[in-house]
Amino acid sequence: MAREAEGREIGFMCELKIDGSSLALTYEDGELARAATRGDGTTGEDVTANVRTVKSVPLRLRTQWPALDQMPLFGHEAAHWRLEVRGEVYMPKASFERLNAEQEQAGQPPYANPRNAAAGAVRQKDPAVTASRDLATFMYQMVEARVFGVTSQRQALQWLRDAGFRVNPDIEYCATPEAVLAYCERAVARR
């Protein structure tokens, strides 16, 4: 049974780490407005044109939005609402193997790992090159989630899924530390 603190249930959301490249997506009035890499940790690189070619990134979200007067962080001055979500863009193993086979056929050196290949693909000058790399995403965070009535990671992942984002399918709510340990042991055994 989940523990309680101050009248709230305490549990753990377990999710496997995906070795991709960090991605922040900004939506304005439900439409993708910007995509950025983490960059130096403060300022990211604008990769919007390229990210629009990634099939798992919704260009328009499937959800209802709070009324502007219910959004104290943005108020009416912006005349629209804004949502930022964060996650990882990655290259599935099959796509990585195909890309390296193409590299070798062209007499080019293969990429060292899928993470570097994904990071390079999302930063291409030509969005068509990015599209050809068959990237995927898992999103895991809503910035300012409380504005949308989301108060837990469990709710955030469900909200993201409902809005049209891909979230890691290997997530599990664990009510006890023992359940977390069992989740980790199963993940290591599958690895």
C-alpha positions in Angstrom: 0.0 0.0 0.0 1.3 3.5 -0.8 2.4 5.6 2.1 0.7 8.8 3.0 2.1 12.2 4.0 0.0 15.2 4.9 -3.1 13.3 3.6 -1.5 12.6 0.2 -0.6 9.2 -1.2 3.1 8.8 -1.7 4.3 6.4 -4.4 6.9 6.2 -7.1 6.7 6.4 -10.9 9.4 4.2 -12.4 10.5 4.8 -16.0 13.5 3.5 -17.9 16.0 6.1 -19.1 16.2 6.5 -22.8 19.6 7.4 -24.1 18.6 10.1 -26.5 19.0 13.8 -26.9 17.0 16.2 -24.7 14.2 18.1 -26.4 11.9 20.9 -25.3 8.7 21.4 -27.2 6.6 24.6 -26.8 3.0 24.7 -27.9 1.0 27.8 -28.2 -2.8 27.4 -28.4 -2.3 23.7 -29.0 0.1 24.0 -32.0 3.8 23.3 -32.0 5.5 26.7 -32.0 9.1 25.8 -31.1 11.4 22.9 -30.5 14.8 23.3 -28.9 17.7 21.2 -27.8 19.2 21.6 -24.3 22.2 23.5 -25.7 24.4 24.7 -22.9 21.8 24.1 -20.3 20.5 27.6 -20.4 20.0 28.3 -24.1 19.1 25.6 -26.6 19.4 25.4 -30.3 16.2 26.0 -32.3 15.4 22.8 -34.2 11.7 23.4 -34.9 11.9 22.7 -38.7 13.6 19.4 -38.2 11.4 18.3 -35.3 8.3 18.9 -37.3 9.5 15.9 -39.4 9.6 13.5 -36.5 6.4 11.3 -36.7 5.9 10.9 -32.9 5.8 14.7 -32.3 2.3 16.0 -32.6 2.0 19.2 -34.6 -1.4 19.9 -32.9 -2.4 18.5 -29.5 -5.5 16.5 -28.8 -6.7 18.0 -25.5 -8.9 20.7 -23.9 -7.1 23.8 -22.6 -7.9 25.9 -19.6 -9.5 29.3 -20.1 -7.0 32.1 -20.3 -8.4 33.6 -17.0 -7.5 30.3 -15.3 -3.8 30.6 -16.2 -2.2 32.8 -13.6 1.3 32.3 -14.9 0.5 33.7 -18.3 -2.6 35.8 -17.8 -4.2 37.7 -20.7 -1.1 39.6 -21.7 0.0 36.8 -24.0 -3.5 36.5 -25.6 -2.9 32.7 -25.8 -1.8 29.9 -23.6 1.6 28.2 -23.7 2.8 24.7 -22.7 6.3 23.4 -22.7 7.0 19.7 -22.5 10.3 18.0 -22.3 11.6 14.6 -23.2 14.1 12.7 -25.4 14.4 12.3 -29.1 16.1 9.1 -29.9 17.0 6.7 -32.8 15.5 3.3 -32.5 18.0 0.4 -32.9 16.6 -0.8 -36.2 16.9 2.8 -37.6 20.5 3.0 -36.3 21.5 -0.2 -37.9 19.9 0.8 -41.2 21.7 4.2 -41.1 25.1 2.6 -40.4 24.6 0.1 -43.2 23.9 3.1 -45.5 27.0 4.9 -44.2 29.2 1.8 -44.9 27.7 1.4 -48.4 28.6 5.0 -49.1 32.1 4.5 -47.8 31.5 6.7 -44.8 32.4 5.8 -41.2 29.5 4.4 -39.1 28.0 6.3 -36.2 29.4 5.4 -32.8 26.0 5.0 -31.1 22.3 5.8 -31.5 22.4 8.8 -29.2 25.0 10.7 -31.2 23.2 9.7 -34.4 19.9 11.1 -33.0 21.6 14.3 -31.7 23.2 14.9 -35.1 20.0 14.1 -37.0 17.9 16.6 -35.2 20.5 19.3 -35.8 20.8 18.8 -39.6 20.5 21.9 -41.8 18.1 20.1 -44.1 14.8 18.8 -42.5 14.6 16.1 -45.2 17.8 14.5 -43.8 16.2 14.6 -40.4 13.0 13.0 -41.7 15.1 10.2 -43.4 16.7 9.2 -40.0 13.4 7.8 -38.6 13.7 9.4 -35.1 11.3 8.9 -32.3 10.4 10.6 -29.0 9.3 9.9 -25.5 8.1 12.9 -23.5 8.1 12.8 -19.7 7.7 16.3 -18.3 5.2 19.2 -18.4 6.7 22.5 -17.4 4.2 24.4 -15.1 2.0 21.3 -15.0 -0.2 22.7 -12.2 -1.6 25.3 -14.5 -3.2 22.4 -16.4 -4.5 20.8 -13.1 -1.7 18.2 -13.1 -0.1 17.6 -9.7 1.8 14.3 -10.0 4.1 12.6 -12.4 1.5 9.9 -12.9 -1.0 12.5 -14.0 1.5 14.2 -16.2 2.3 11.0 -18.1 -1.4 10.3 -18.6 -2.0 13.9 -19.7 0.9 13.7 -22.2 -0.5 10.4 -23.6 -4.0 11.9 -23.9 -2.6 15.0 -25.7 -1.0 12.8 -28.4 2.6 12.4 -27.1 4.5 9.1 -27.0 5.5 8.2 -23.4 7.8 5.4 -22.5 5.7 2.2 -22.4 7.9 0.8 -19.6 6.5 3.0 -16.9 5.0 1.6 -13.7 3.5 3.1 -10.6 5.1 1.5 -7.5 3.5 2.0 -4.1 6.5 0.8 -2.1 10.3 0.9 -2.2 10.2 -2.9 -2.5 8.1 -2.6 -5.7 10.6 -0.1 -7.1 13.4 -2.6 -6.4 11.5 -5.3 -8.2 10.9 -3.0 -11.2 14.6 -2.3 -11.4 15.5 -6.0 -11.1 13.1 -6.8 -14.0 14.6 -4.0 -16.1 18.1 -5.3 -15.5 17.1 -8.9 -16.4 15.5 -7.7 -19.7 18.6 -5.6 -20.5 
